[in-house]
Amino acid sequence: MDITEVKVFPVNEEKLKAYITIVLDNCFVIRDLKIISGNTGLFVAMPSKRRKDGAFKDIAHPLNQSTRTTMEKKILDAYLAEIKRPSLNRGVPVSAEEAEKQADSAEG
């Protein structure tokens, strides 16, 4: 399994830094990953939904540490490359709500 595309949608918030969409093997898309600024640095949060008890549960996630490490590296590298690009050539950081709308419209 290869990540064949990473789309980065930067946001302008303290902890949430970007929404991410990835494509696996040019045939399977996973949306709503997030880049979060945590206590020990940036990390990738998997897509999740809130359960009835208020807790969050991942709806997609790697099954082993090797896959998680590979995914996180590729996603974080794409995020860092995106934020280093000159601002004229990249998406402007926006609110989380606006970034989500942009991601949805870009995905079709």
ChimeraX commands (.cxc) that place a marker at each C-alpha (Angstrom):
marker #1 position 0.00,0.00,0.00 radius 0.5
marker #1 position 1.37,3.38,-1.02 radius 0.5
marker #1 position 0.16,6.87,-0.26 radius 0.5
marker #1 position -0.03,8.19,-3.80 radius 0.5
marker #1 position -1.38,11.66,-2.97 radius 0.5
marker #1 position -1.48,13.96,0.05 radius 0.5
marker #1 position -3.67,17.08,-0.03 radius 0.5
marker #1 position -3.01,19.68,2.67 radius 0.5
marker #1 position -5.61,22.23,3.79 radius 0.5
marker #1 position -3.90,24.60,6.29 radius 0.5
marker #1 position -5.95,26.21,9.04 radius 0.5
marker #1 position -5.25,29.21,11.25 radius 0.5
marker #1 position -5.81,27.80,14.74 radius 0.5
marker #1 position -3.64,27.32,17.80 radius 0.5
marker #1 position -3.63,23.50,17.98 radius 0.5
marker #1 position -5.21,22.38,14.68 radius 0.5
marker #1 position -2.74,23.12,11.89 radius 0.5
marker #1 position -4.29,21.42,8.84 radius 0.5
marker #1 position -6.84,19.00,7.48 radius 0.5
marker #1 position -5.34,16.26,5.34 radius 0.5
marker #1 position -6.74,14.02,2.63 radius 0.5
marker #1 position -4.72,11.03,1.43 radius 0.5
marker #1 position -5.14,8.69,-1.53 radius 0.5
marker #1 position -3.92,5.09,-1.29 radius 0.5
marker #1 position -2.72,3.30,-4.44 radius 0.5
marker #1 position -4.55,5.85,-6.62 radius 0.5
marker #1 position -7.83,4.16,-5.75 radius 0.5
marker #1 position -8.90,4.77,-2.12 radius 0.5
marker #1 position -9.35,8.13,-0.38 radius 0.5
marker #1 position -9.25,8.89,3.35 radius 0.5
marker #1 position -10.39,12.36,4.40 radius 0.5
marker #1 position -10.38,14.34,7.64 radius 0.5
marker #1 position -6.97,13.42,8.99 radius 0.5
marker #1 position -5.64,16.33,11.04 radius 0.5
marker #1 position -2.24,17.80,11.82 radius 0.5
marker #1 position -2.29,18.75,15.50 radius 0.5
marker #1 position 0.30,20.72,17.46 radius 0.5
marker #1 position 0.66,18.77,20.70 radius 0.5
marker #1 position 2.88,19.03,23.77 radius 0.5
marker #1 position 5.72,17.14,22.06 radius 0.5
marker #1 position 5.32,18.57,18.54 radius 0.5
marker #1 position 3.21,17.89,15.48 radius 0.5
marker #1 position 1.29,14.65,15.09 radius 0.5
marker #1 position -1.27,13.16,12.71 radius 0.5
marker #1 position -4.74,12.48,14.13 radius 0.5
marker #1 position -6.76,9.86,12.30 radius 0.5
marker #1 position -10.35,10.57,11.22 radius 0.5
marker #1 position -12.75,10.02,14.09 radius 0.5
marker #1 position -16.32,10.52,15.18 radius 0.5
marker #1 position -17.87,11.32,18.52 radius 0.5
marker #1 position -19.67,8.43,20.20 radius 0.5
marker #1 position -22.88,8.79,22.21 radius 0.5
marker #1 position -20.85,8.85,25.44 radius 0.5
marker #1 position -18.86,11.85,24.18 radius 0.5
marker #1 position -15.63,9.94,23.55 radius 0.5
marker #1 position -13.99,9.96,20.12 radius 0.5
marker #1 position -13.36,6.76,18.17 radius 0.5
marker #1 position -11.08,6.45,15.12 radius 0.5
marker #1 position -12.97,5.41,12.00 radius 0.5
marker #1 position -9.78,4.54,10.10 radius 0.5
marker #1 position -6.30,3.89,11.46 radius 0.5
marker #1 position -3.13,1.89,10.82 radius 0.5
marker #1 position -3.05,-1.57,12.39 radius 0.5
marker #1 position 0.66,-1.55,13.25 radius 0.5
marker #1 position 3.40,0.88,14.27 radius 0.5
marker #1 position 5.38,0.44,11.05 radius 0.5
marker #1 position 2.44,1.55,8.90 radius 0.5
marker #1 position 1.64,4.43,11.29 radius 0.5
marker #1 position 5.25,5.66,11.16 radius 0.5
marker #1 position 5.36,5.51,7.35 radius 0.5
marker #1 position 2.03,7.35,7.04 radius 0.5
marker #1 position 2.95,10.03,9.58 radius 0.5
marker #1 position 6.28,10.74,7.88 radius 0.5
marker #1 position 4.75,11.15,4.43 radius 0.5
marker #1 position 1.86,13.28,5.74 radius 0.5
marker #1 position 4.04,15.50,7.95 radius 0.5
marker #1 position 6.58,15.95,5.12 radius 0.5
marker #1 position 3.75,17.08,2.80 radius 0.5
marker #1 position 2.43,19.48,5.45 radius 0.5
marker #1 position 5.87,21.00,6.11 radius 0.5
marker #1 position 6.49,21.39,2.36 radius 0.5
marker #1 position 3.11,23.10,1.97 radius 0.5
marker #1 position 3.67,25.65,4.71 radius 0.5
marker #1 position 7.19,26.45,3.40 radius 0.5
marker #1 position 5.94,27.24,-0.11 radius 0.5
marker #1 position 5.65,30.94,-0.94 radius 0.5
marker #1 position 2.20,32.15,0.08 radius 0.5
marker #1 position 1.26,33.05,-3.52 radius 0.5
marker #1 position 1.55,29.38,-4.47 radius 0.5
marker #1 position -0.26,27.74,-1.59 radius 0.5
marker #1 position -3.53,27.78,0.24 radius 0.5
marker #1 position -3.90,30.57,2.78 radius 0.5
marker #1 position -4.50,29.31,6.34 radius 0.5
marker #1 position -8.15,29.75,7.23 radius 0.5
marker #1 position -10.52,28.72,9.99 radius 0.5
marker #1 position -11.13,25.02,10.52 radius 0.5
marker #1 position -14.67,25.37,9.15 radius 0.5
marker #1 position -13.45,27.07,5.97 radius 0.5
marker #1 position -10.68,24.50,5.48 radius 0.5
marker #1 position -13.21,21.72,5.82 radius 0.5
marker #1 position -15.43,23.36,3.17 radius 0.5
marker #1 position -12.42,23.76,0.84 radius 0.5
marker #1 position -11.46,20.11,1.34 radius 0.5
marker #1 position -15.01,18.95,0.63 radius 0.5
marker #1 position -15.29,21.05,-2.53 radius 0.5
marker #1 position -11.85,19.96,-3.78 radius 0.5
marker #1 position -12.79,16.32,-3.28 radius 0.5
marker #1 position -16.09,16.51,-5.13 radius 0.5
marker link #1:1,2 radius 0.2
marker link #1:2,3 radius 0.2
marker link #1:3,4 radius 0.2
marker link #1:4,5 radius 0.2
marker link #1:5,6 radius 0.2
marker link #1:6,7 radius 0.2
marker link #1:7,8 radius 0.2
marker link #1:8,9 radius 0.2
marker link #1:9,10 radius 0.2
marker link #1:10,11 radius 0.2
marker link #1:11,12 radius 0.2
marker link #1:12,13 radius 0.2
marker link #1:13,14 radius 0.2
marker link #1:14,15 radius 0.2
marker link #1:15,16 radius 0.2
marker link #1:16,17 radius 0.2
marker link #1:17,18 radius 0.2
marker link #1:18,19 radius 0.2
marker link #1:19,20 radius 0.2
marker link #1:20,21 radius 0.2
marker link #1:21,22 radius 0.2
marker link #1:22,23 radius 0.2
marker link #1:23,24 radius 0.2
marker link #1:24,25 radius 0.2
marker link #1:25,26 radius 0.2
marker link #1:26,27 radius 0.2
marker link #1:27,28 radius 0.2
marker link #1:28,29 radius 0.2
marker link #1:29,30 radius 0.2
marker link #1:30,31 radius 0.2
marker link #1:31,32 radius 0.2
marker link #1:32,33 radius 0.2
marker link #1:33,34 radius 0.2
marker link #1:34,35 radius 0.2
marker link #1:35,36 radius 0.2
marker link #1:36,37 radius 0.2
marker link #1:37,38 radius 0.2
marker link #1:38,39 radius 0.2
marker link #1:39,40 radius 0.2
marker link #1:40,41 radius 0.2
marker link #1:41,42 radius 0.2
marker link #1:42,43 radius 0.2
marker link #1:43,44 radius 0.2
marker link #1:44,45 radius 0.2
marker link #1:45,46 radius 0.2
marker link #1:46,47 radius 0.2
marker link #1:47,48 radius 0.2
marker link #1:48,49 radius 0.2
marker link #1:49,50 radius 0.2
marker link #1:50,51 radius 0.2
marker link #1:51,52 radius 0.2
marker link #1:52,53 radius 0.2
marker link #1:53,54 radius 0.2
marker link #1:54,55 radius 0.2
marker link #1:55,56 radius 0.2
marker link #1:56,57 radius 0.2
marker link #1:57,58 radius 0.2
marker link #1:58,59 radius 0.2
marker link #1:59,60 radius 0.2
marker link #1:60,61 radius 0.2
marker link #1:61,62 radius 0.2
marker link #1:62,63 radius 0.2
marker link #1:63,64 radius 0.2
marker link #1:64,65 radius 0.2
marker link #1:65,66 radius 0.2
marker link #1:66,67 radius 0.2
marker link #1:67,68 radius 0.2
marker link #1:68,69 radius 0.2
marker link #1:69,70 radius 0.2
marker link #1:70,71 radius 0.2
marker link #1:71,72 radius 0.2
marker link #1:72,73 radius 0.2
marker link #1:73,74 radius 0.2
marker link #1:74,75 radius 0.2
marker link #1:75,76 radius 0.2
marker link #1:76,77 radius 0.2
marker link #1:77,78 radius 0.2
marker link #1:78,79 radius 0.2
marker link #1:79,80 radius 0.2
marker link #1:80,81 radius 0.2
marker link #1:81,82 radius 0.2
marker link #1:82,83 radius 0.2
marker link #1:83,84 radius 0.2
marker link #1:84,85 radius 0.2
marker link #1:85,86 radius 0.2
marker link #1:86,87 radius 0.2
marker link #1:87,88 radius 0.2
marker link #1:88,89 radius 0.2
marker link #1:89,90 radius 0.2
marker link #1:90,91 radius 0.2
marker link #1:91,92 radius 0.2
marker link #1:92,93 radius 0.2
marker link #1:93,94 radius 0.2
marker link #1:94,95 radius 0.2
marker link #1:95,96 radius 0.2
marker link #1:96,97 radius 0.2
marker link #1:97,98 radius 0.2
marker link #1:98,99 radius 0.2
marker link #1:99,100 radius 0.2
marker link #1:100,101 radius 0.2
marker link #1:101,102 radius 0.2
marker link #1:102,103 radius 0.2
marker link #1:103,104 radius 0.2
marker link #1:104,105 radius 0.2
marker link #1:105,106 radius 0.2
marker link #1:106,107 radius 0.2
marker link #1:107,108 radius 0.2
view
